[in-house]
Amino acid sequence: MTTRTVPAGQLGRGAGPSGWGRGRPQRLTTDLVRVALGLVVLGTGVLIARRGQLSALERDLFRLFNDLPAGIMPAVWVVMQLGNVLAVPALALVAVLCRRLRAARDLLLSGFAAYLAADLVKSLVGRERPAGLPVGAVLHEGTVGGAGFVSGHSAVAAALAAAAAPYLTRRGRRVAWALAWSVALARVYVGAHLPLDVVGGVALGWAIGSLVHWVFGVPSREVPPGRVEAVLRRFGLPVTGVAPAAVRARSSQPFTAVDDRGRRLYVKYLEPDRHERDRLHRMWRVFAVGDVKDADALAPLGHQAEHEAVAALTVERRGVRVPSVLLARGGSGDAVVVQEYVEGRPLDELDPAERTPGLLHQVWSEVARMHAANVAHRDLVAASVLVDPAGRPWLVDFGNARTGATDDEEAVDVAELLASLAAAPGAPCDPVALVAAAVDVLGEPAVAAALPSLTPLALSSETRERLRAEPSRLAALRAALHARLDLPDPDRPVFPPAGPVARVLVTLGCAVAFAGPVVVAGVGAAVDSVGTQGWRWLGGAGLLAAAAALARAAAVARAADRRVSVGRALVVTLVARNVGLVHGRDGERLARARLLELAAALPATAHAATVRTAVAGLAAAAVAAGAVVALAAVDGSIPDWRSPTAVLPAAAAGLAAWVLAGAGQLTARRGNAEPLPSTAVRRLVPRRQQAALLGWVALAVSLEAAVLSAAVQAAGGGVPVLAVAGCYAVLRLVWIALPASALPGAPEAVLLLLLGTIGTSPAAACVAVLVTRSLTVWIPAAVGVAVDRRSHPATVPASV
């Protein structure tokens, strides 16, 4: 519920009777998350549909709806027309007549794109409709031709619901999606589609509608002043002169007013439909940052208003200078927080000469008193600090505040204010003076705890936008903090330069390891071994590999002393995987420690996390290997051993790759790498966290074994799944215990020999090894290069 100042001339440009503003639309990251989730559901549906067999569950669900009485057909037919392509221009015309031009545009683009995309998917998948399958379909609408997966009606209806959602109230959104799902179920009832067809159609439409919103943005709602005045009178506070305040609010509507005693008031009208209330947005925040930020957003509006008032009153009692709260109430769909109006300017809008060391000391003193009351502001940007004409700082806007705050939450406050002042428009604060004032008032431990949160994703969107224009400001702030706290420079080199010879040798080794199995087996034979159904198994292997990467990232997150998001840990693992190709297993661990230091930890903590992850990896690999081998023995899945003569040429190519990569890594090791602190291995985490760490690593190893098993099945290997998984789990244990055996080429060679020994054909073995290593090593390393170059263009791992 943060407010930002804007020129008065930009106010009041919105709001017709509907309350929808005509200002700049918002582009929300959550829409991209919706696109990704929709495509994942659609892709999974494609893999299942390509299987060519009906599961008992899908058959039973089809019968459940298709057997409903014929008497409801007229009502079903009416609902079903909402998925007809003719509904797209009809609804767009309604939006135009209601003067919702943006909504009309989104409806047209989303609806027609969903219609065309559904036809494309149908032509690629080619699944039969229920009339051509042994499900006893009752064709209430007669025979329908064409392919079944996906349902075009469902895709169009879902796309229209997704496109209209930002322009509707919460109740309206529920109605829109209820109608979209009604269209989907209607297609099952009339016998035109199976349940998987309509689920895939809804996922496709959802993804397309969300993509349109991300491209063009979604609107913001503006509330007429008359409505605010009526709400205040209803709550017993008669006011006059209600007008939009000269501030910009992210999740509330700000107004000024005058009460019956002549006092000027600041009124926050809490937005009932802000995107922070979206559960998917909150899940994304937890994944990417590990922090929801607005923890109270799902509470009723009245509770949110009261929570903000309680936080402000709590810190006011501890001597923090905050505006007095006069009213905090909520009703049916309306809530307001009313405070005394404070004349002042935001801290980041002061001239550099006005941001004196004395003023900065006063600001940090107010922050210290707030934290002494165990309250974290949780959105402490510089605009949340007003400086009155007497030069006194006031803390405002406690909409995201947390009472009973943790040390981590208070540290985020410090990081946010430091970064916001460093990124102030015009001339920012001098980083050295800014850090000095914070350390003088808060002390070194409190400021050191803020250092891990000085990363873009952990900061507010406004601060990120400013830093995106001038990223050097954040680097200068971090450097000033490291210097003041006597910490090592995070940009110090981890390794000496690898040199061109080492890079060439490693690149050649990787190329031979990647291409050797296919060349030996023959490209044609490799492709033929997959077959039509094999591509479904390859898709499953891709999903399993993605799950393994997430499990490994969760393990790295658990290994850290302080909370680290899975998203950050995923970036760490991907980038470190790339570094490990040149500098080996030890280099990968050192790079992971440095990346953790840059993202979420102090140096000793980062090194300790890497040690814990390595130890847990060894233990988990042993547990997974023992469990899979035991299951294979009990199940009788241990095959007869055969001679691997047929795969010896491919294994020889892997051995050659191992020699080249090993020579490259030996060449790159000239000079001294950064040593591992001796205190790292002695740093412990709670026993419950150790168990979680072991569990996540074991899950990652098991999922990687499942990737190899799926790849073997895709190539028609014809060997027991448990036997394949057991081989991989044992080899994984060897690779962790003996790092030299994990160099590029060696895993490929050993896997080929083992698969040949248990009876896999040469072509199938080569395809399985290539797919598995690509999904678990080569592709993650390539993604790590891209992520590192984009996010940390000047960091050491990208330059080693």
VODOGU-513992 format. One record per residue (C-alpha): z, x negated, y. Coordinates in pm, whole numbers, padded with zeros to 5 digits, always signed. Layout:
ZXY/...
This chain:
+00000+00000+00000/-00077-00286+00227/-00206-00240+00579/-00435-00472+00772/-00520-00461+01141/-00869-00365+01251/-01025-00311+01592/-00956+00034+01724/-01327+00100+01769/-01372+00106+01393/-01133+00395+01343/-01219+00758+01296/-01573+00700+01170/-01529+00891+00854/-01412+01212+00755/-01585+01530+00754/-01401+01826+00612/-01403+01674+00266/-01216+01367+00369/-01468+01120+00223/-01516+00822+00454/-01847+00669+00549/-01713+00316+00578/-01808+00024+00361/-01791+00111-00011/-01562-00083-00243/-01694-00282-00538/-01427-00279-00808/-01403-00534-01087/-01276-00253-01308/-01626-00104-01310/-01757-00422-01472/-01478-00395-01729/-01595-00040-01804/-01951-00165-01847/-01834-00433-02091/-01619-00192-02292/-01897+00065-02307/-02142-00195-02436/-01891-00317-02696/-01847+00038-02828/-02223+00091-02824/-02288-00240-03001/-02031-00162-03268/-02195+00175-03318/-02535+00009-03357/-02397-00220-03629/-02251+00076-03817/-02562+00290-03773/-02787+00010-03900/-02585+00005-04218/-02779+00308-04335/-02483+00471-04512/-02255+00755-04407/-01882+00702-04432/-01663+00978-04568/-01483+00997-04234/-01802+01058-04037/-01925+01313-04290/-01595+01505-04273/-01591+01502-03893/-01946+01634-03888/-01855+01919-04122/-01547+02001-03912/-01758+02087-03606/-02086+02186-03767/-01917+02457-03980/-01775+02643-03678/-01891+03008-03660/-02237+03089-03530/-02095+03340-03281/-02001+03065-03034/-02360+02942-03009/-02439+03113-02672/-02141+02947-02501/-02221+02615-02667/-02584+02637-02550/-02474+02682-02189/-02242+02380-02201/-02506+02173-02377/-02746+02205-02083/-02521+01973-01883/-02666+01694-02097/-03024+01804-02046/-03227+01567-01832/-03304+01859-01599/-02934+01871-01512/-02971+01537-01334/-03185+01655-01039/-03001+01988-01034/-02659+01826-00986/-02804+01575-00740/-02939+01867-00534/-02594+02027-00533/-02450+01699-00404/-02712+01687-00126/-02633+02045-00023/-02266+01946-00005/-02364+01646+00215/-02271+01394-00054/-02575+01170-00027/-02411+00875-00202/-02303+01100-00486/-02658+01235-00518/-02796+00882-00536/-02546+00781-00803/-02613+01094-01008/-02989+01043-01001/-02976+00674-01091/-02712+00712-01361/-02859+01023-01523/-03219+00906-01547/-03117+00554-01651/-02903+00699-01932/-03192+00918-02048/-03433+00623-02066/-03176+00390-02220/-03093+00643-02491/-03461+00666-02588/-03477+00286-02605/-03173+00263-02834/-03313+00537-03058/-03637+00344-03105/-03448+00025-03191/-03196+00176-03434/-03405+00452-03595/-03117+00640-03758/-03193+00977-03918/-03064+01301-03773/-02832+01517-03989/-03126+01729-04109/-03262+01427-04294/-02930+01322-04448/-02731+01469-04739/-02457+01627-04524/-02545+01995-04568/-02616+02039-04198/-02623+02389-04049/-02902+02375-03790/-02782+02626-03531/-03060+02523-03292/-03333+02472-03549/-03483+02145-03664/-03479+01869-03403/-03716+01573-03439/-03677+01210-03349/-03408+00951-03420/-03039+01036-03414/-02856+00733-03270/-02774+00764-02985/-02740+01118-02853/-02942+01148-02533/-02753+01461-02423/-02420+01281-02463/-02546+00975-02274/-02673+01183-01981/-02357+01396-01964/-02129+01089-01973/-02340+00909-01712/-02318+01211-01480/-01940+01236-01531/-01896+00863-01462/-02120+00882-01154/-01937+01181-01009/-01582+01060-01086/-01513+00864-00761/-01616+01166-00553/-01379+01405-00733/-01007+01464-00730/-00804+01366-01034/-00826+01723-01167/-01198+01727-01099/-01245+01404-01295/-01063+01551-01591/-01286+01857-01582/-01601+01643-01558/-01507+01432-01859/-01394+01738-02056/-01740+01885-02000/-01908+01557-02100/-01720+01547-02429/-01791+01917-02477/-02162+01837-02456/-02115+01563-02716/-01927+01791-02956/-02184+02065-02898/-02458+01834-03024/-02257+01786-03344/-02199+02162-03374/-02569+02250-03351/-02648+01991-03619/-02855+01765-03393/-02632+01456-03417/-02363+01291-03623/-02027+01196-03464/-02123+00827-03432/-02438+00930-03243/-02244+01112-02974/-01975+00842-02943/-02249+00583-02889/-02414+00813-02634/-02093+00862-02437/-02031+00484-02437/-02386+00420-02314/-02359+00677-02034/-02015+00547-01932/-02147+00192-01909/-02451+00294-01704/-02252+00510-01460/-01998+00231-01412/-02276-00024-01355/-02425+00194-01080/-02085+00209-00911/-02041-00166-00932/-02385-00227-00779/-02352+00022-00494/-01974+00049-00458/-01748+00354-00459/-01636+00547-00152/-01297+00553+00010/-01124+00877+00106/-01004+00948+00458/-00742+01210+00541/-00775+01428+00856/-00485+01379+01103/-00420+01752+01104/-00332+01743+00736/-00082+01462+00795/+00078+01654+01082/+00111+01962+00861/+00272+01757+00582/+00527+01605+00821/+00617+01947+00962/+00658+02079+00610/+00901+01799+00536/+01106+01878+00847/+00972+01617+01090/+00778+01787+01373/+00541+01542+01540/+00255+01540+01786/-00033+01308+01862/-00108+01211+01501/-00394+00961+01505/-00530+00692+01273/-00344+00364+01321/-00531+00050+01421/-00485-00099+01077/-00684-00109+00756/-00502+00010+00445/-00594-00069+00088/-00409+00213-00086/-00262+00432+00187/-00381+00607+00502/-00201+00474+00814/-00131+00691+01119/+00074+00683+01436/+00262+00982+01575/+00531+01081+01825/+00836+01283+01721/+01023+01544+01924/+01251+01275+02072/+00955+01079+02208/+00978+00797+01954/+00657+00640+01837/+00631+00646+01457/+00427+00470+01195/+00322+00707+00916/+00185+00604+00577/+00010+00881+00388/+00012+00770+00025/-00328+00791-00140/-00305+00999-00460/-00630+00870-00612/-00628+00499-00535/-00772+00271-00800/-00436+00103-00868/-00342+00419-01056/-00627+00361-01301/-00479+00249-01634/-00783+00038-01709/-00736-00144-01379/-00378-00218-01474/-00478-00342-01820/-00738-00571-01662/-00477-00711-01421/-00244-00789-01711/-00525-00961-01903/-00666-01161-01610/-00351-01242-01413/-00053-01127-01616/+00073-00918-01324/+00012-00550-01250/+00104-00601-00880/+00164-00233-00796/+00404-00154-01078/+00494+00186-00934/+00139+00320-00903/+00161+00560-01200/+00481+00724-01079/+00463+01059-00894/+00382+01016-00527/+00727+01126-00418/+00887+00859-00637/+00656+00597-00488/+00757+00693-00135/+01126+00686-00229/+01084+00349-00405/+00930+00194-00094/+01213+00333+00117/+01479+00202-00122/+01329-00148-00119/+01310-00152+00262/+01664-00019+00301/+01796-00271+00046/+01664-00572+00232/+01762-00422+00569/+02124-00410+00450/+02099-00782+00370/+01992-00866+00724/+01615-00876+00682/+01430-00759+00991/+01231-00453+00875/+01130-00127+01048/+01384+00150+00987/+01274+00419+00743/+01305+00771+00886/+01147+00976+00609/+01019+00919+00256/+00916+01231+00069/+00647+01364-00157/+00529+01703-00267/+00239+01851-00461/-00033+01593-00402/+00110+01463-00072/+00361+01188+00009/+00452+01006+00329/+00667+00717+00440/+00765+00732+00808/+00909+00431+00991/+00989+00332+01345/+00683+00179+01509/+00711-00195+01567/+00505-00348+01844/+00372-00673+01715/+00081-00876+01586/+00024-00992+01229/+00122-01351+01165/-00229-01455+01067/-00374-01326+01397/-00157-01546+01619/-00309-01845+01791/-00233-02173+01612/-00017-02281+01906/+00198-01970+01859/+00266-02044+01491/+00522-02306+01577/+00751-02477+01324/+01034-02269+01468/+00851-01941+01403/+00759-02053+01050/+01125-02135+00984/+01220-01785+01099/+00959-01631+00870/+01078-01823+00566/+01438-01735+00654/+01349-01365+00638/+01182-01428+00302/+01490-01613+00176/+01717-01323+00274/+01482-01077+00103/+01491-01281-00219/+01869-01315-00192/+01875-00935-00223/+01672-00970-00549/+01374-00796-00393/+01020-00931-00429/+00764-00804-00179/+00474-00854-00425/+00211-00838-00152/+00346-01084+00101/+00027-01174+00284/+00050-01296+00641/-00053-00951+00769/+00271-00815+00618/+00464-01021+00873/+00457-00881+01227/+00568-01091+01524/+00704-00884+01813/+00669-00976+02185/+01005-01155+02167/+00868-01389+01895/+01076-01240+01612/+00916-01188+01269/+00939-00851+01090/+00858-00793+00722/+00665-00470+00667/+00491-00274+00395/+00717-00264+00088/+00492-00034-00113/+00454-00287-00396/+00807-00424-00376/+01019-00478-00686/+01398-00444-00674/+01585-00655-00927/+01299-00905-00910/+01259-01200-01144/+01224-01562-01034/+00853-01551-01121/+00796-01248-00897/+00975-01416-00609/+00769-01730-00664/+00450-01523-00634/+00571-01406-00291/+00602-01766-00176/+00259-01855-00313/+00095-01550-00152/+00236-01621+00193/+00150-01991+00173/-00208-01919+00067/-00253-01636+00317/-00143-01856+00607/-00360-02142+00482/-00656-01903+00472/-00586-01738+00810/-00908-01664+01003/-01000-01906+01277/-00766-02202+01284/-00528-02187+00984/-00181-02334+00966/-00156-02706+00907/-00081-02730+00531/+00169-03013+00576/+00367-02825+00843/+00346-02502+00643/+00480-02664+00328/+00748-02852+00519/+00884-02531+00673/+00891-02357+00334/+01069-02647+00163/+01321-02686+00447/+01427-02321+00420/+01374-02228+00054/+01430-02567-00110/+01206-02771-00336/+01271-02577-00662/+01165-02243-00511/+00846-02388-00362/+00766-02582-00680/+00793-02258-00878/+00523-02110-00651/+00273-02384-00725/+00133-02234-01050/+00050-01909-00866/-00168-02086-00610/-00483-01993-00798/-00739-01739-00673/-00688-01475-00943/-00313-01460-00877/-00364-01392-00506/-00445-01071-00321/-00807-00964-00282/-00802-01029+00093/-00674-01384+00050/-00931-01447-00223/-01213-01333+00003/-01104-01571+00277/-01059-01860+00037/-01397-01792-00118/-01557-01874+00215/-01352-02196+00254/-01212-02306-00085/-01109-02642+00057/-00813-02472+00228/-00645-02389-00101/-00712-02742-00231/-00556-02887+00085/-00251-02663+00045/-00202-02768-00316/-00242-03132-00223/+00022-03096+00051/+00260-02933-00198/+00209-03207-00455/+00268-03472-00192/+00586-03308-00057/+00727-03241-00406/+00629-03589-00530/+00413-03444-00807/+00102-03618-00943/-00229-03524-00786/-00386-03248-01001/-00731-03397-00938/-00633-03736-01076/-00871-03853-01353/-00762-03775-01706/-01007-04023-01859/-01224-04305-01735/-01589-04199-01690/-01751-04147-02028/-02070-04326-01930/-02432-04238-02011/-02435-04412-02350/-02142-04206-02476/-02293-03883-02345/-02631-03955-02504/-02476-04037-02842/-02255-03726-02840/-02548-03507-02730/-02765-03644-03009/-02486-03591-03261/-02437-03229-03149/-02813-03167-03159/-02843-03304-03513/-02536-03109-03630/-02678-02790-03478/-03040-02820-03585/-03007-03024-03906/-02916-02740-04147/-03201-02517-04025/-03459-02796-04035/-03358-02895-04387/-03352-02536-04514/-03666-02438-04324/-03681-02195-04034/-03877-01936-04232/-03643-01946-04530/-03341-01924-04301/-03475-01616-04122/-03585-01452-04448/-03240-01504-04599/-03084-01280-04335/-03291-00970-04399/-03260-00630-04234/-02898-00558-04325/-02792-00914-04255/-02816-00864-03881/-02535-00611-03907/-02314-00876-04065/-02413-01122-03791/-02305-00869-03529/-01974-00833-03708/-01938-01212-03715/-01987-01217-03338/-01713-00958-03285/-01479-01149-03516/-01547-01473-03328/-01467-01304-02996/-01142-01172-03144/-01057-01523-03271/-01113-01667-02922/-00880-01405-02772/-00616-01476-03039/-00632-01847-02965/-00600-01777-02592/-00298-01557-02661/-00143-01850-02850/-00196-02084-02556/-00044-01822-02324/+00260-01791-02550/+00306-02167-02564/+00371-02195-02189/+00726-02178-02051/+00635-01922-01784/+00413-01619-01816/+00044-01707-01836/-00223-01441-01861/-00452-01429-02162/-00751-01444-01927/-00641-01775-01778/-00559-01912-02121/-00906-01812-02243/-01065-02013-01963/-00843-02308-02055/-00946-02301-02421/-01318-02266-02345/-01331-02551-02095/-01113-02779-02309/-01344-02717-02607/-01632-02864-02406/-01427-03169-02308/-01329-03225-02671/-01691-03283-02770/-01696-03605-02565/-01335-03718-02585/-01225-03590-02925/-00921-03390-03029/-00677-03590-02813/-00910-03552-02517/-00926-03177-02572/-00547-03155-02570/-00516-03363-02255/-00782-03152-02085/-00602-02835-02192/-00281-02968-02042/-00455-03050-01714/-00619-02710-01698/-00286-02541-01762/-00142-02751-01483/-00418-02633-01251/-00383-02271-01357/-00026-02192-01444/+00219-02476-01508/+00382-02789-01378/+00274-03119-01544/+00558-03156-01797/+00539-02786-01887/+00163-02804-01939/+00189-03103-02173/+00472-02933-02364/+00256-02625-02414/-00024-02835-02565/+00213-03003-02807/+00354-02668-02916/+00004-02528-02968/-00098-02829-03181/+00215-02807-03399/+00173-02431-03436/-00194-02482-03527/-00102-02716-03812/+00167-02481-03945/-00051-02170-03909/-00346-02335-04083/-00119-02426-04376/+00017-02070-04394/-00332-01914-04371/-00476-02154-04631/-00195-02088-04877/-00215-01712-04829/-00592-01688-04871/-00604-01919-05172/-00321-01722-05336/-00503-01393-05273/-00825-01536-05413/-00643-01650-05728/-00472-01313-05778/-00798-01125-05715/-00992-01351-05947/-01228-01450-05667/-01235-01821-05747/-01595-01878-05867/-01730-02129-06113/-01798-02463-05953/-02158-02580-05934/-02335-02895-05833/-02413-02902-05459/-02726-03112-05510/-02950-02860-05332/-02758-02887-05005/-02720-03267-05007/-03007-03321-04755/-02844-03081-04506/-02505-03246-04564/-02665-03585-04501/-02790-03457-04166/-02433-03353-04086/-02308-03699-04182/-02565-03858-03949/-02447-03629-03669/-02087-03731-03740/-02179-04100-03708/-02359-04043-03377/-02082-03827-03228/-01813-04065-03350/-01989-04360-03192/-02018-04166-02867/-01650-04078-02865/-01551-04438-02940/-01767-04551-02649/-01607-04290-02422/-01255-04409-02510/-01289-04740-02332/-01001-04758-02085/-00674-04571-02085/-00632-04195-02080/-00338-04024-01920/-00032-04065-02147/+00159-03769-02286/+00506-03744-02125/+00780-03833-02371/+00980-03526-02267/+00706-03282-02363/+00791-03250-02731/+01157-03183-02657/+01094-02879-02438/+01169-02567-02641/+01085-02200-02605/+01284-01906-02745/+01264-01853-03121/+01090-01516-03075/+00823-01685-02864/+00779-01953-03130/+00721-01684-03395/+00466-01510-03171/+00288-01841-03111/+00266-01910-03485/+00142-01557-03549/-00137-01576-03291/-00261-01912-03420/-00254-01787-03780/-00453-01481-03672/-00710-01702-03499/-00756-01916-03811/-00788-01608-04032/-01046-01452-03800/-01252-01773-03800/-01244-01767-04180/-01366-01407-04162/-01653-01524-03937/-01773-01761-04209/-01738-01490-04473/-01944-01245-04265/-02209-01513-04201/-02237-01581-04575/-02278-01210-04643/-02543-01188-04370/-02744-01461-04541/-02712-01293-04880/-02482-01560-05019/-02351-01335-05293/-02018-01514-05336/-01669-01359-05312/-01539-01318-04959/-01194-01453-05043/-01345-01767-05195/-01536-01838-04876/-01232-01764-04658/-01015-01987-04875/-01256-02278-04839/-01259-02241-04462/-00880-02212-04433/-00827-02531-04639/-01086-02718-04434/-00927-02595-04110/-00599-02749-04224/-00776-03081-04292/-00952-03076-03954/-00622-03028-03770/-00435-03291-03972/-00720-03547-03955/-00893-03520-03614/-01175-03756-03720/-01286-03501-03979/-01348-03245-03701/-01606-03449-03511/-01947-03275-03476/-02138-03309-03801/-01845-03356-04039/-01742-02989-04051/-02104-02887-04105/-02150-03137-04389/-01828-03045-04569/-01885-02672-04529/-02237-02705-04671/-02108-02896-04972/-01832-02645-05039/-02060-02344-05005/-02309-02506-05237/-02030-02582-05484/-01918-02218-05503/-02274-02097-05566/-02426-02020-05224/-02801-02079-05204/-02917-02366-04976/-03080-02135-04720/-02781-01902-04712/-02537-02193-04681/-02733-02344-04392/-02752-02011-04207/-02382-01940-04262/-02273-02282-04138/-02504-02267-03836/-02383-01918-03738/-02015-01999-03789/-02019-02326-03597/-02229-02173-03320/-01989-01881-03272/-01670-02086-03298/-01773-02419-03139/-02114-02449-02976/-02126-02122-02782/-01761-02148-02662/-01832-02505-02545/-02144-02390-02357/-01951-02103-02197/-01677-02351-02107/-01929-02565-01920/-02056-02264-01725/-01707-02136-01643/-01585-02479-01537/-01883-02544-01312/-01841-02205-01147/-01463-02191-01111/-01366-02557-01075/-01672-02747-00957/-01461-03046-00849/-01206-03063-01130/-01179-03351-01368/-01273-03179-01697/-01618-03094-01567/-01680-03451-01460/-01555-03642-01764/
